[in-house]
């Protein structure tokens, strides 16, 4: 049994929170560069240049990529041959997030939903845990702002709607979101499962590298078609018009019930902040 001490987990989560909020992943920067080559609108080009410059400044000066430093979402894959020692895992995850937001001087955004009183430390994180074979611990941290989250939706359709209806709905949701989720966006889609599973796989799909297609050819084809349709909406960078509204669309699926086609659309803004590590 491999042992991992909670102190190691606290330190790791703290570092991932700071890195995620200040270092935009390489695949996102490459997607900005590609978008710059495809964009025709002068203001769209300027916004993309600003986003690239902003990301470089944030990285160099270790300041947040965006003022909304988000809620921390933690995805853990825990090998079943690992033993967490020295304390409580959930406490360690809370503490890592608390220290990351404190030491990074990031905005604290979490509060009580009824009283609207800010907790002052950006806890609790939202935690998803998978138990997997082996003795490795993978921790992924996503710091997600709520511009994209608030434009996201879950719907459960009757099966007669079919995939054409589902695809029309995805385009409609993005169209209605307009400039609100700070485009260019990444669209995470979950099809299948049930209410919560669809939402979870939609969010997890955002961890896929930009440009990677679903290995299923039919789903990959849907991703390509949706990307084209969304970019024809003309929302553009910053919502000010242009060819590049969406950098990528990632679809994940899960078996579902005969009575339904669950659909979740999780929109991610241009500040697509996430970091992963394997311990
Ligand atoms: S939606 Fe994203 S880019 Fe826009 S303010 Fe929120 S975190 Fe920042």
py3Dmol code that shows the C-alpha trace and the ligand (Angstrom):
import py3Dmol

protein = """\
ATOM      1  CA  UNK A   1       0.000   0.000   0.000  1.00  0.00           C
ATOM      2  CA  UNK A   2       1.543   3.325  -1.040  1.00  0.00           C
ATOM      3  CA  UNK A   3       1.121   6.045   1.571  1.00  0.00           C
ATOM      4  CA  UNK A   4       0.547   9.721   0.780  1.00  0.00           C
ATOM      5  CA  UNK A   5       0.519  12.215   3.635  1.00  0.00           C
ATOM      6  CA  UNK A   6      -2.183  14.889   3.721  1.00  0.00           C
ATOM      7  CA  UNK A   7       0.528  17.568   4.103  1.00  0.00           C
ATOM      8  CA  UNK A   8       1.714  16.653   0.606  1.00  0.00           C
ATOM      9  CA  UNK A   9      -1.849  17.008  -0.681  1.00  0.00           C
ATOM     10  CA  UNK A  10      -2.307  20.434   0.965  1.00  0.00           C
ATOM     11  CA  UNK A  11       0.937  21.699  -0.552  1.00  0.00           C
ATOM     12  CA  UNK A  12       0.080  20.269  -3.979  1.00  0.00           C
ATOM     13  CA  UNK A  13      -3.438  21.723  -4.102  1.00  0.00           C
ATOM     14  CA  UNK A  14      -2.141  25.113  -2.957  1.00  0.00           C
ATOM     15  CA  UNK A  15       0.466  25.149  -5.759  1.00  0.00           C
ATOM     16  CA  UNK A  16      -2.079  23.987  -8.367  1.00  0.00           C
ATOM     17  CA  UNK A  17      -4.541  26.726  -7.357  1.00  0.00           C
ATOM     18  CA  UNK A  18      -1.823  29.384  -7.750  1.00  0.00           C
ATOM     19  CA  UNK A  19      -0.562  27.956 -11.049  1.00  0.00           C
ATOM     20  CA  UNK A  20      -4.059  27.556 -12.496  1.00  0.00           C
ATOM     21  CA  UNK A  21      -4.959  31.164 -11.762  1.00  0.00           C
ATOM     22  CA  UNK A  22      -1.756  32.619 -13.205  1.00  0.00           C
ATOM     23  CA  UNK A  23      -0.589  30.272 -15.989  1.00  0.00           C
ATOM     24  CA  UNK A  24      -2.876  29.667 -18.929  1.00  0.00           C
ATOM     25  CA  UNK A  25      -2.262  26.156 -20.354  1.00  0.00           C
ATOM     26  CA  UNK A  26      -0.191  25.885 -23.548  1.00  0.00           C
ATOM     27  CA  UNK A  27      -3.078  24.402 -25.547  1.00  0.00           C
ATOM     28  CA  UNK A  28      -5.240  27.443 -24.732  1.00  0.00           C
ATOM     29  CA  UNK A  29      -2.497  29.842 -25.811  1.00  0.00           C
ATOM     30  CA  UNK A  30      -2.019  27.856 -29.032  1.00  0.00           C
ATOM     31  CA  UNK A  31      -5.770  28.046 -29.634  1.00  0.00           C
ATOM     32  CA  UNK A  32      -5.617  31.837 -29.228  1.00  0.00           C
ATOM     33  CA  UNK A  33      -2.776  31.986 -31.784  1.00  0.00           C
ATOM     34  CA  UNK A  34      -4.750  29.821 -34.212  1.00  0.00           C
ATOM     35  CA  UNK A  35      -7.837  31.988 -33.663  1.00  0.00           C
ATOM     36  CA  UNK A  36      -5.743  35.058 -34.445  1.00  0.00           C
ATOM     37  CA  UNK A  37      -4.854  33.570 -37.825  1.00  0.00           C
ATOM     38  CA  UNK A  38      -8.536  32.827 -38.571  1.00  0.00           C
ATOM     39  CA  UNK A  39     -10.162  35.985 -37.264  1.00  0.00           C
ATOM     40  CA  UNK A  40     -11.033  38.724 -39.763  1.00  0.00           C
ATOM     41  CA  UNK A  41     -12.742  41.318 -37.572  1.00  0.00           C
ATOM     42  CA  UNK A  42     -10.237  44.053 -36.559  1.00  0.00           C
ATOM     43  CA  UNK A  43     -11.713  44.325 -33.060  1.00  0.00           C
ATOM     44  CA  UNK A  44     -11.735  40.520 -32.749  1.00  0.00           C
ATOM     45  CA  UNK A  45      -8.050  40.446 -33.703  1.00  0.00           C
ATOM     46  CA  UNK A  46      -7.278  43.128 -31.138  1.00  0.00           C
ATOM     47  CA  UNK A  47      -9.121  41.252 -28.391  1.00  0.00           C
ATOM     48  CA  UNK A  48      -7.255  38.037 -29.163  1.00  0.00           C
ATOM     49  CA  UNK A  49      -3.941  39.933 -29.042  1.00  0.00           C
ATOM     50  CA  UNK A  50      -4.995  41.429 -25.695  1.00  0.00           C
ATOM     51  CA  UNK A  51      -5.863  37.975 -24.328  1.00  0.00           C
ATOM     52  CA  UNK A  52      -2.441  36.637 -25.345  1.00  0.00           C
ATOM     53  CA  UNK A  53      -0.668  39.642 -23.817  1.00  0.00           C
ATOM     54  CA  UNK A  54      -2.786  39.356 -20.669  1.00  0.00           C
ATOM     55  CA  UNK A  55      -1.841  35.682 -20.284  1.00  0.00           C
ATOM     56  CA  UNK A  56       1.870  36.486 -20.671  1.00  0.00           C
ATOM     57  CA  UNK A  57       1.710  39.298 -18.100  1.00  0.00           C
ATOM     58  CA  UNK A  58      -0.181  37.073 -15.635  1.00  0.00           C
ATOM     59  CA  UNK A  59       2.397  34.319 -16.020  1.00  0.00           C
ATOM     60  CA  UNK A  60       5.393  36.660 -15.699  1.00  0.00           C
ATOM     61  CA  UNK A  61       4.120  38.706 -12.784  1.00  0.00           C
ATOM     62  CA  UNK A  62       2.175  35.906 -11.076  1.00  0.00           C
ATOM     63  CA  UNK A  63      -1.057  37.857 -11.054  1.00  0.00           C
ATOM     64  CA  UNK A  64      -4.495  36.413 -11.848  1.00  0.00           C
ATOM     65  CA  UNK A  65      -5.447  35.928 -15.492  1.00  0.00           C
ATOM     66  CA  UNK A  66      -8.898  37.296 -14.620  1.00  0.00           C
ATOM     67  CA  UNK A  67     -10.284  39.170 -11.617  1.00  0.00           C
ATOM     68  CA  UNK A  68     -12.894  36.422 -11.196  1.00  0.00           C
ATOM     69  CA  UNK A  69     -10.612  33.730  -9.842  1.00  0.00           C
ATOM     70  CA  UNK A  70     -13.561  31.392  -9.738  1.00  0.00           C
ATOM     71  CA  UNK A  71     -14.680  28.517  -7.599  1.00  0.00           C
ATOM     72  CA  UNK A  72     -12.116  25.766  -7.232  1.00  0.00           C
ATOM     73  CA  UNK A  73     -13.220  22.458  -8.722  1.00  0.00           C
ATOM     74  CA  UNK A  74     -11.046  19.491  -7.814  1.00  0.00           C
ATOM     75  CA  UNK A  75     -11.045  16.201  -9.711  1.00  0.00           C
ATOM     76  CA  UNK A  76      -9.215  13.396  -7.943  1.00  0.00           C
ATOM     77  CA  UNK A  77      -8.356   9.985  -9.320  1.00  0.00           C
ATOM     78  CA  UNK A  78      -7.253   7.937  -6.337  1.00  0.00           C
ATOM     79  CA  UNK A  79      -5.520   4.641  -6.970  1.00  0.00           C
ATOM     80  CA  UNK A  80      -7.068   1.905  -4.863  1.00  0.00           C
ATOM     81  CA  UNK A  81      -3.593   0.921  -3.639  1.00  0.00           C
ATOM     82  CA  UNK A  82      -3.069   4.309  -1.979  1.00  0.00           C
ATOM     83  CA  UNK A  83      -3.547   5.059   1.682  1.00  0.00           C
ATOM     84  CA  UNK A  84      -4.018   8.695   2.661  1.00  0.00           C
ATOM     85  CA  UNK A  85      -2.322   9.211   6.026  1.00  0.00           C
ATOM     86  CA  UNK A  86      -1.921  12.007   8.562  1.00  0.00           C
ATOM     87  CA  UNK A  87      -5.451  13.372   8.525  1.00  0.00           C
ATOM     88  CA  UNK A  88      -8.705  13.862   6.695  1.00  0.00           C
ATOM     89  CA  UNK A  89      -8.572  14.080   2.874  1.00  0.00           C
ATOM     90  CA  UNK A  90     -11.453  16.558   2.530  1.00  0.00           C
ATOM     91  CA  UNK A  91      -9.924  18.779   5.192  1.00  0.00           C
ATOM     92  CA  UNK A  92      -6.628  18.693   3.268  1.00  0.00           C
ATOM     93  CA  UNK A  93      -8.335  19.699   0.022  1.00  0.00           C
ATOM     94  CA  UNK A  94     -10.101  22.594   1.798  1.00  0.00           C
ATOM     95  CA  UNK A  95      -6.847  23.717   3.368  1.00  0.00           C
ATOM     96  CA  UNK A  96      -4.960  23.565   0.055  1.00  0.00           C
ATOM     97  CA  UNK A  97      -7.580  25.733  -1.627  1.00  0.00           C
ATOM     98  CA  UNK A  98      -7.646  28.151   1.324  1.00  0.00           C
ATOM     99  CA  UNK A  99      -3.859  28.563   1.262  1.00  0.00           C
ATOM    100  CA  UNK A 100      -3.749  28.882  -2.531  1.00  0.00           C
ATOM    101  CA  UNK A 101      -6.271  31.715  -2.612  1.00  0.00           C
ATOM    102  CA  UNK A 102      -4.637  33.355   0.404  1.00  0.00           C
ATOM    103  CA  UNK A 103      -1.025  33.156  -0.793  1.00  0.00           C
ATOM    104  CA  UNK A 104      -1.952  34.044  -4.385  1.00  0.00           C
ATOM    105  CA  UNK A 105      -3.905  37.137  -3.244  1.00  0.00           C
ATOM    106  CA  UNK A 106      -6.827  35.930  -5.360  1.00  0.00           C
ATOM    107  CA  UNK A 107     -10.387  37.146  -5.055  1.00  0.00           C
ATOM    108  CA  UNK A 108     -12.470  35.074  -2.658  1.00  0.00           C
ATOM    109  CA  UNK A 109     -15.871  34.454  -4.189  1.00  0.00           C
ATOM    110  CA  UNK A 110     -17.628  31.718  -2.238  1.00  0.00           C
ATOM    111  CA  UNK A 111     -20.493  32.541   0.062  1.00  0.00           C
ATOM    112  CA  UNK A 112     -23.549  31.154   1.789  1.00  0.00           C
ATOM    113  CA  UNK A 113     -26.264  30.898  -0.904  1.00  0.00           C
ATOM    114  CA  UNK A 114     -29.067  32.035   1.421  1.00  0.00           C
ATOM    115  CA  UNK A 115     -27.407  34.617   3.665  1.00  0.00           C
ATOM    116  CA  UNK A 116     -25.001  35.828   0.944  1.00  0.00           C
ATOM    117  CA  UNK A 117     -22.178  36.131   3.478  1.00  0.00           C
ATOM    118  CA  UNK A 118     -18.730  35.604   1.968  1.00  0.00           C
ATOM    119  CA  UNK A 119     -16.660  32.880   3.649  1.00  0.00           C
ATOM    120  CA  UNK A 120     -13.524  34.923   2.979  1.00  0.00           C
ATOM    121  CA  UNK A 121     -11.254  32.063   1.900  1.00  0.00           C
ATOM    122  CA  UNK A 122     -12.847  30.696  -1.296  1.00  0.00           C
ATOM    123  CA  UNK A 123     -13.692  27.375   0.320  1.00  0.00           C
ATOM    124  CA  UNK A 124     -15.259  24.937  -0.007  1.00  0.00           C
ATOM    125  CA  UNK A 125     -14.003  23.559  -3.308  1.00  0.00           C
ATOM    126  CA  UNK A 126     -16.285  21.324  -5.340  1.00  0.00           C
ATOM    127  CA  UNK A 127     -14.709  17.875  -5.218  1.00  0.00           C
ATOM    128  CA  UNK A 128     -15.194  14.918  -7.546  1.00  0.00           C
ATOM    129  CA  UNK A 129     -13.435  11.677  -6.641  1.00  0.00           C
ATOM    130  CA  UNK A 130     -12.935   8.581  -8.780  1.00  0.00           C
ATOM    131  CA  UNK A 131     -11.357   5.440  -7.364  1.00  0.00           C
ATOM    132  CA  UNK A 132      -9.151   3.862 -10.034  1.00  0.00           C
ATOM    133  CA  UNK A 133      -6.748   0.898 -10.247  1.00  0.00           C
ATOM    134  CA  UNK A 134      -3.104   1.415  -9.267  1.00  0.00           C
ATOM    135  CA  UNK A 135      -1.126   3.471  -6.765  1.00  0.00           C
ATOM    136  CA  UNK A 136      -1.181   6.932  -8.284  1.00  0.00           C
ATOM    137  CA  UNK A 137      -3.066  10.016  -7.198  1.00  0.00           C
ATOM    138  CA  UNK A 138      -4.060  12.439  -9.942  1.00  0.00           C
ATOM    139  CA  UNK A 139      -5.265  15.869  -8.877  1.00  0.00           C
ATOM    140  CA  UNK A 140      -6.783  18.284 -11.400  1.00  0.00           C
ATOM    141  CA  UNK A 141      -7.722  21.777 -10.317  1.00  0.00           C
ATOM    142  CA  UNK A 142     -10.038  23.952 -12.389  1.00  0.00           C
ATOM    143  CA  UNK A 143     -10.669  27.507 -11.237  1.00  0.00           C
ATOM    144  CA  UNK A 144     -13.840  28.364 -13.101  1.00  0.00           C
ATOM    145  CA  UNK A 145     -15.421  31.788 -13.255  1.00  0.00           C
ATOM    146  CA  UNK A 146     -19.156  32.127 -13.266  1.00  0.00           C
ATOM    147  CA  UNK A 147     -19.639  34.040 -16.509  1.00  0.00           C
ATOM    148  CA  UNK A 148     -19.539  30.729 -18.342  1.00  0.00           C
ATOM    149  CA  UNK A 149     -21.102  28.729 -15.524  1.00  0.00           C
ATOM    150  CA  UNK A 150     -24.210  30.910 -15.429  1.00  0.00           C
ATOM    151  CA  UNK A 151     -24.777  30.431 -19.160  1.00  0.00           C
ATOM    152  CA  UNK A 152     -24.598  26.637 -18.799  1.00  0.00           C
ATOM    153  CA  UNK A 153     -27.686  24.432 -18.858  1.00  0.00           C
ATOM    154  CA  UNK A 154     -28.956  20.905 -18.241  1.00  0.00           C
ATOM    155  CA  UNK A 155     -31.987  19.577 -20.117  1.00  0.00           C
ATOM    156  CA  UNK A 156     -33.633  16.181 -20.305  1.00  0.00           C
ATOM    157  CA  UNK A 157     -35.215  15.553 -23.678  1.00  0.00           C
ATOM    158  CA  UNK A 158     -37.623  12.882 -24.833  1.00  0.00           C
ATOM    159  CA  UNK A 159     -35.832  10.486 -27.228  1.00  0.00           C
ATOM    160  CA  UNK A 160     -37.822  11.632 -30.292  1.00  0.00           C
ATOM    161  CA  UNK A 161     -35.822  14.893 -30.220  1.00  0.00           C
ATOM    162  CA  UNK A 162     -32.909  12.890 -31.638  1.00  0.00           C
ATOM    163  CA  UNK A 163     -29.333  14.026 -32.137  1.00  0.00           C
ATOM    164  CA  UNK A 164     -30.392  16.727 -34.591  1.00  0.00           C
ATOM    165  CA  UNK A 165     -32.596  18.277 -31.919  1.00  0.00           C
ATOM    166  CA  UNK A 166     -29.821  17.975 -29.351  1.00  0.00           C
ATOM    167  CA  UNK A 167     -27.332  19.689 -31.649  1.00  0.00           C
ATOM    168  CA  UNK A 168     -29.811  22.488 -32.413  1.00  0.00           C
ATOM    169  CA  UNK A 169     -30.243  22.988 -28.660  1.00  0.00           C
ATOM    170  CA  UNK A 170     -26.481  23.234 -28.077  1.00  0.00           C
ATOM    171  CA  UNK A 171     -26.191  25.933 -30.740  1.00  0.00           C
ATOM    172  CA  UNK A 172     -29.228  27.737 -29.275  1.00  0.00           C
ATOM    173  CA  UNK A 173     -27.748  27.729 -25.755  1.00  0.00           C
ATOM    174  CA  UNK A 174     -24.460  29.196 -27.033  1.00  0.00           C
ATOM    175  CA  UNK A 175     -26.303  31.725 -29.184  1.00  0.00           C
ATOM    176  CA  UNK A 176     -28.426  32.917 -26.260  1.00  0.00           C
ATOM    177  CA  UNK A 177     -25.334  33.142 -24.048  1.00  0.00           C
ATOM    178  CA  UNK A 178     -23.880  35.682 -26.486  1.00  0.00           C
ATOM    179  CA  UNK A 179     -21.136  37.822 -24.972  1.00  0.00           C
ATOM    180  CA  UNK A 180     -21.893  36.839 -21.354  1.00  0.00           C
ATOM    181  CA  UNK A 181     -19.386  33.959 -21.021  1.00  0.00           C
ATOM    182  CA  UNK A 182     -16.469  36.085 -22.337  1.00  0.00           C
ATOM    183  CA  UNK A 183     -15.800  34.429 -25.710  1.00  0.00           C
ATOM    184  CA  UNK A 184     -13.905  32.833 -27.314  1.00  0.00           C
ATOM    185  CA  UNK A 185     -15.353  29.949 -25.332  1.00  0.00           C
ATOM    186  CA  UNK A 186     -14.850  26.227 -24.961  1.00  0.00           C
ATOM    187  CA  UNK A 187     -18.079  24.227 -24.885  1.00  0.00           C
ATOM    188  CA  UNK A 188     -18.238  21.097 -22.767  1.00  0.00           C
ATOM    189  CA  UNK A 189     -21.143  18.806 -23.585  1.00  0.00           C
ATOM    190  CA  UNK A 190     -22.443  15.775 -21.731  1.00  0.00           C
ATOM    191  CA  UNK A 191     -24.971  13.554 -23.484  1.00  0.00           C
ATOM    192  CA  UNK A 192     -26.557  10.682 -21.572  1.00  0.00           C
ATOM    193  CA  UNK A 193     -26.471   9.455 -17.977  1.00  0.00           C
ATOM    194  CA  UNK A 194     -29.034  11.252 -15.824  1.00  0.00           C
ATOM    195  CA  UNK A 195     -29.417  14.771 -14.439  1.00  0.00           C
ATOM    196  CA  UNK A 196     -26.151  14.925 -12.465  1.00  0.00           C
ATOM    197  CA  UNK A 197     -24.095  12.575 -14.628  1.00  0.00           C
ATOM    198  CA  UNK A 198     -24.693  14.657 -17.762  1.00  0.00           C
ATOM    199  CA  UNK A 199     -23.524  17.784 -15.911  1.00  0.00           C
ATOM    200  CA  UNK A 200     -20.462  16.016 -14.535  1.00  0.00           C
ATOM    201  CA  UNK A 201     -19.243  14.593 -17.853  1.00  0.00           C
ATOM    202  CA  UNK A 202     -19.833  17.964 -19.522  1.00  0.00           C
ATOM    203  CA  UNK A 203     -17.572  19.586 -16.942  1.00  0.00           C
ATOM    204  CA  UNK A 204     -14.969  16.819 -17.134  1.00  0.00           C
ATOM    205  CA  UNK A 205     -14.844  17.154 -20.914  1.00  0.00           C
ATOM    206  CA  UNK A 206     -13.359  20.620 -20.406  1.00  0.00           C
ATOM    207  CA  UNK A 207     -10.188  18.982 -19.075  1.00  0.00           C
ATOM    208  CA  UNK A 208      -9.526  17.476 -22.487  1.00  0.00           C
ATOM    209  CA  UNK A 209      -6.792  19.247 -24.463  1.00  0.00           C
ATOM    210  CA  UNK A 210      -8.179  21.777 -26.929  1.00  0.00           C
ATOM    211  CA  UNK A 211      -8.308  20.261 -30.379  1.00  0.00           C
ATOM    212  CA  UNK A 212      -8.492  16.653 -29.202  1.00  0.00           C
ATOM    213  CA  UNK A 213     -11.538  14.956 -30.663  1.00  0.00           C
ATOM    214  CA  UNK A 214     -13.707  12.277 -29.063  1.00  0.00           C
ATOM    215  CA  UNK A 215     -12.313   8.883 -30.194  1.00  0.00           C
ATOM    216  CA  UNK A 216     -15.766   7.819 -31.440  1.00  0.00           C
ATOM    217  CA  UNK A 217     -15.913   8.954 -35.127  1.00  0.00           C
ATOM    218  CA  UNK A 218     -19.619   9.834 -35.016  1.00  0.00           C
ATOM    219  CA  UNK A 219     -19.175  11.993 -31.918  1.00  0.00           C
ATOM    220  CA  UNK A 220     -16.015  13.553 -33.373  1.00  0.00           C
ATOM    221  CA  UNK A 221     -18.068  14.445 -36.444  1.00  0.00           C
ATOM    222  CA  UNK A 222     -20.708  16.072 -34.237  1.00  0.00           C
ATOM    223  CA  UNK A 223     -17.990  18.097 -32.490  1.00  0.00           C
ATOM    224  CA  UNK A 224     -16.627  19.318 -35.825  1.00  0.00           C
ATOM    225  CA  UNK A 225     -20.068  20.230 -37.150  1.00  0.00           C
ATOM    226  CA  UNK A 226     -21.059  22.039 -33.950  1.00  0.00           C
ATOM    227  CA  UNK A 227     -17.804  24.016 -33.931  1.00  0.00           C
ATOM    228  CA  UNK A 228     -18.562  25.229 -37.454  1.00  0.00           C
ATOM    229  CA  UNK A 229     -22.161  26.111 -36.621  1.00  0.00           C
ATOM    230  CA  UNK A 230     -21.226  27.971 -33.433  1.00  0.00           C
ATOM    231  CA  UNK A 231     -18.496  29.950 -35.168  1.00  0.00           C
ATOM    232  CA  UNK A 232     -21.000  30.994 -37.819  1.00  0.00           C
ATOM    233  CA  UNK A 233     -23.066  32.734 -35.112  1.00  0.00           C
ATOM    234  CA  UNK A 234     -20.755  35.742 -35.426  1.00  0.00           C
ATOM    235  CA  UNK A 235     -20.568  36.425 -31.660  1.00  0.00           C
ATOM    236  CA  UNK A 236     -16.778  36.716 -31.945  1.00  0.00           C
ATOM    237  CA  UNK A 237     -14.013  37.477 -29.424  1.00  0.00           C
ATOM    238  CA  UNK A 238     -15.384  39.504 -26.525  1.00  0.00           C
ATOM    239  CA  UNK A 239     -18.837  39.204 -28.078  1.00  0.00           C
ATOM    240  CA  UNK A 240     -18.044  42.118 -30.376  1.00  0.00           C
ATOM    241  CA  UNK A 241     -18.443  40.237 -33.625  1.00  0.00           C
ATOM    242  CA  UNK A 242     -16.130  37.994 -35.569  1.00  0.00           C
ATOM    243  CA  UNK A 243     -15.436  34.511 -36.822  1.00  0.00           C
ATOM    244  CA  UNK A 244     -14.039  33.002 -33.635  1.00  0.00           C
ATOM    245  CA  UNK A 245     -16.696  32.484 -30.975  1.00  0.00           C
ATOM    246  CA  UNK A 246     -15.642  29.012 -29.912  1.00  0.00           C
ATOM    247  CA  UNK A 247     -12.173  27.450 -29.653  1.00  0.00           C
ATOM    248  CA  UNK A 248     -13.366  23.880 -29.168  1.00  0.00           C
ATOM    249  CA  UNK A 249     -16.346  21.723 -28.410  1.00  0.00           C
ATOM    250  CA  UNK A 250     -15.841  18.562 -26.396  1.00  0.00           C
ATOM    251  CA  UNK A 251     -18.604  15.967 -26.168  1.00  0.00           C
ATOM    252  CA  UNK A 252     -18.604  13.117 -23.671  1.00  0.00           C
ATOM    253  CA  UNK A 253     -21.332  10.473 -23.479  1.00  0.00           C
ATOM    254  CA  UNK A 254     -22.654   7.951 -20.972  1.00  0.00           C
ATOM    255  CA  UNK A 255     -25.357   5.275 -21.283  1.00  0.00           C
ATOM    256  CA  UNK A 256     -28.807   6.524 -20.383  1.00  0.00           C
ATOM    257  CA  UNK A 257     -32.415   5.416 -19.792  1.00  0.00           C
ATOM    258  CA  UNK A 258     -34.765   4.492 -22.678  1.00  0.00           C
ATOM    259  CA  UNK A 259     -37.071   7.372 -21.720  1.00  0.00           C
ATOM    260  CA  UNK A 260     -34.624  10.216 -22.160  1.00  0.00           C
ATOM    261  CA  UNK A 261     -31.701  12.039 -23.769  1.00  0.00           C
ATOM    262  CA  UNK A 262     -30.059  14.041 -20.983  1.00  0.00           C
ATOM    263  CA  UNK A 263     -28.009  16.984 -22.250  1.00  0.00           C
ATOM    264  CA  UNK A 264     -25.671  19.239 -20.305  1.00  0.00           C
ATOM    265  CA  UNK A 265     -23.841  22.179 -21.834  1.00  0.00           C
ATOM    266  CA  UNK A 266     -21.073  23.609 -19.679  1.00  0.00           C
ATOM    267  CA  UNK A 267     -19.632  26.780 -21.164  1.00  0.00           C
ATOM    268  CA  UNK A 268     -16.071  27.743 -20.310  1.00  0.00           C
ATOM    269  CA  UNK A 269     -14.813  31.287 -20.879  1.00  0.00           C
ATOM    270  CA  UNK A 270     -11.537  32.336 -22.492  1.00  0.00           C
ATOM    271  CA  UNK A 271      -9.865  32.146 -19.053  1.00  0.00           C
ATOM    272  CA  UNK A 272      -9.759  28.360 -19.267  1.00  0.00           C
ATOM    273  CA  UNK A 273      -7.710  27.770 -16.122  1.00  0.00           C
ATOM    274  CA  UNK A 274      -6.779  24.288 -15.018  1.00  0.00           C
ATOM    275  CA  UNK A 275      -3.704  22.382 -13.826  1.00  0.00           C
ATOM    276  CA  UNK A 276      -3.070  18.715 -13.215  1.00  0.00           C
ATOM    277  CA  UNK A 277      -0.450  16.671 -11.415  1.00  0.00           C
ATOM    278  CA  UNK A 278       0.122  12.982 -10.769  1.00  0.00           C
ATOM    279  CA  UNK A 279       1.631  12.074  -7.387  1.00  0.00           C
TER     280      UNK A 279
END
"""
ligand_1 = """\
8
LIG
S -16.356 34.579 -17.530
Fe -14.171 34.070 -17.393
S -13.069 35.729 -18.419
Fe -15.180 36.419 -17.991
S -15.012 37.502 -16.012
Fe -15.610 35.377 -15.558
S -13.672 34.285 -15.244
Fe -13.175 36.210 -16.229
"""
view = py3Dmol.view(width=600, height=400)
view.addModel(protein, "pdb")
view.setStyle({"model": 0}, {"cartoon": {"style": "trace"}})
view.addModel(ligand_1, "xyz")
view.setStyle({"model": 1}, {"stick": {}})
view.zoomTo()
view.show()
